């Protein structure tokens, strides 16, 4: 296990090297986050207005008849935004792995070319999200744990769905089946990889202490304007950290998929590290 974690940490560093070589990749999570926020506001504002005008619309026994489709629409829109941007990022990462120099436009064009697959997968994802919420609400306390278990299983079996949609142009259910097949091959490395990436991301978060600690010191000594400035900088760094780590996760996923599915070492990754990473799964 420790050997796997060491290898996965090396893969995390390779993912970081790819990101620093092609810094524009970090813009995909930024665009995804901004679009997600816009979707959230577009649903939250009308619902808030309706609630302020007519609370009964939310509290009646028949409220579910309109809240359920609204909830489904929200899950679908957010799923579509995230899958579309992830597909664009995966496309750019795969292009980079194969020696190309992709642009943001290349990524979005590649995602647009997979629009039917992305649309279908977003429908499936939204349906599962709504069903998991219904399960949680139906069984009260037990429902929370049931949702956590089922949600975790769903996340595991669909781990490789987005790169499969991008590369193999299959429908959602074929993508789930293919994702499960690849996961069997990469289970150990994907699991350890998550741990190795987690450690790497914690290291990237440590510099925020250089902003938080001075902020606390300034607040305790009465230097409020300076403390607030440090807090703002810490918040901005945290937002950047979220975008960077999201891009790293997707780059790692793309590298793992390319090697597992096609036995091709991604450009920017070490052949020995990739080969040794999969020896236990293949041997």
N, C-alpha and C positions, 0 to 999 in steps of 0.2 A: 504494500500500500504506500509506504514512504517513497519507494522508487517511482511509483506512478505519480505521486504528488510532485516529486522533483522534476519528472519529465513534463508534467502539465504546467509547472511553473516556467519551464523553458519554452513551452509552446505559448504561454502567456506573454513572455518577453518577445517572442517572434511576432505575435499579434500586435504588440506595442510598436515594434519596428516597422511593420506594415503601415500602421496608422500614422506614425511620424513621417513616413515616406510620402504618404498620400493623405495629408491633413484634412483635405476637403471631405473625407468620409465622415468626419465628426458632425458635419452639417446635416446629415440625414436624420439623426436623432433629434437635433435642434428643430428641424422643420416638422418632424413628427410631433414633438412636444407642443410647439406653437399651434399646430393644426388641431391637436387633441384639446388644447385649452379653448380654441374657438368653438369646437363642437360642444364642449361642456357648457360654455356660456350660452350657446344657441338653444340648449335644452333647459338650462337652469333658469334663465331669465323668464321665458314664457310660463314655466311651471310656477315660479315665484309669484308672478302676476296673477295667475289663476287662483293660487292659494290665498292671496291677499283679498281677492274679490269674492271667492266662494270656497270656503274651507270644506263645505259639505261635499264638494266634488271629490275630495281626497278621503273623507271619513265614511262615506256611505258603503253599504254592503256590496254595491255594484261598481265600486271604484276600480276594481281590478280589470273590468272589461275595457277600460281605456288606458289604465296605467300599464297593463301588461304589454300591449303593442307599442306604447311609447318607450317602455324600458327596452323592448327588443330593438326598436329603431336606434336607441342610444348605443346599445352594445354593438349593433351592426356598424354604425358609423365609426365608432372608436376602433373596432377591430379592423375595419377597412383601412383607416388611416395608418394604423401601426403596421399592418401586413404590407401595405403598398410601399411604405417607406423602408421597411426591412427588406422587402424584395429588391428595391432599388439599391440598397446598401450591399446586399448579398451579391447582386449582379456586378457591381463595381469591384467588390472584393475578389470575385472569381476571375474577372478580367485582369485584375492586378496579379493574381496568382499565376496567370498564364502569360505574363510578360507584356500585357497591354497597359496603356496609360489612360484610364477612363476619366470622364468628366461627370459632373452632376447630371448633365443632360443625358449622357449615356445610360446612367443608372435609372433615371425616370423613364426614358424610352423603353428600356428593357422591362421595367415593371408594367408599363402601359401595354406592352405586347402580351403580357400575361394577365390582362384585365379580367377575362372570363374566369380563369382559375382563382384569382385573388377574390373576385366577387363571390364565387361559390364557397370558397373557404371561409370568408367573412360571415356568410349566412350560417354555416355550420358552427363556427366559433360563437356567434351570437346566440344561437339556439342552445348550445351547451351551457353558456353562461346563464341564460334565463332559467334553464332547467335546474342548474345547481342552486340558484337563488330560491326557486320554488321548493326544492328539497329542504333547504335550510329553514325556510319559513314554515314549512309544514310540520317539521318535527322539533321545533323550538331548540332546546339545548343540544339534543342528540344530532339535530340537523347540522349544527356547526361542524361537528367532527366528521359527519358523513360527507359534507361538502369539502372539507379539507382533504380527506382521503381520496375522494373521487377527483377533485381538482388536481391533486398531485399526480395521480395516475394519468389523467388527461394530458397534463404538461409533459410527462415522461414520454408517452407514446407518440406525441405530436412534435417532439423535439426537432426533428429534421424536416418537418412539413414544408416550411418556407423555401429552403434551397431545393427541395424536390419539385415544388411548384414551378420555381424559376427555371430549373435546368431540364426537367423531364416532362413538363407540360401535361401533367395528368390532373384528373379531377380530385376533389377533396378526399374521398374514401380510398382511392388508389394511393394518394399521397400518404395517408395514415398508415396503410399497409406497408408501403415502401419505407416510411420513417421507422416503423417497428423493426423491419428487417435490418436496416442499417444500425439501429440502436443495439440489436443483439450482438452485432459485430464490434461495436465500439463502447459497450456498456461500461466497462471498467474505466476507460479513458475519459468518457464523457462525465462520469461521476467524479473521478479524481480531478478532471479538468475544471469542473465547477469549483472545487476546493482550491486548486492552484490559482485560478483566476480570482477567487475571493481574496486570497492572500495578497495577490498583486494589486487588487483594487484598494485594499486597506492601506498598502504602502503609498498609493497615490493620494489617499485621503489625509495622510499624516501632516502634510504642510498646512492644512487648515488650522492646526493647533497654533501655528505661528501668527495666525490672525485672531483666533478666539481668545487665547491667553492674554495678549495685550489689551483686547477689548474688555475683558473682565477686570484687568488691572486699572484701566482708565475709568471704568464705572465706579470701582471702589475708591478711587482717589478724586472723584468729582469731575473728571475730564470727559463729560458726556458727549460733546461734539466729536472728539477724537474716537471715543469708544463706538459711537454710532457708525463712524466711517469704517472702522475695522469690521463691524458686524456686516455692513453692506458688502465689503470686499470678501468676507467669509461666505456670504450668501452667493455672490457671483461665482466664487471658486467652486462652491458646492454644485451649482447649476452646471458649470463646465465639467465637473467630475462626473455628474450623471450622464452627460452627453458622451464623454470619452469612454466611460465604462460600458455604456450601452453599445457603442461602436466596437469596442474590444470583444464583447460577448458575441456579436454578430460575425466579426472577422474570424474568431476562434471556431464558431459554428461552421462557417464556410470552409475553413481549412480542414476541419474534421470530416465534413461531408465529402469534399473532393478526394481526399486520400482514401476514405472508407469505400466510397462508391466507385471510384475509377482507378485506384492505385496510382494516383498522380501526386507527387510531392509539390505542394504549392510554392510558388516563388516567394522567397523571404523566410522559408522554414527549412530547417536542417533535415536532410534525408535520413540520417542515422537516428535522429530523435523521433521522427515520424515512424520509421520502421520499428524501432524498439518499443514505441508506444503501443503498437498493435501486435507485437509478438505473442503476448499472453492470450489475446483473443483468437489468434490464428493457429497458434502452436498446438 
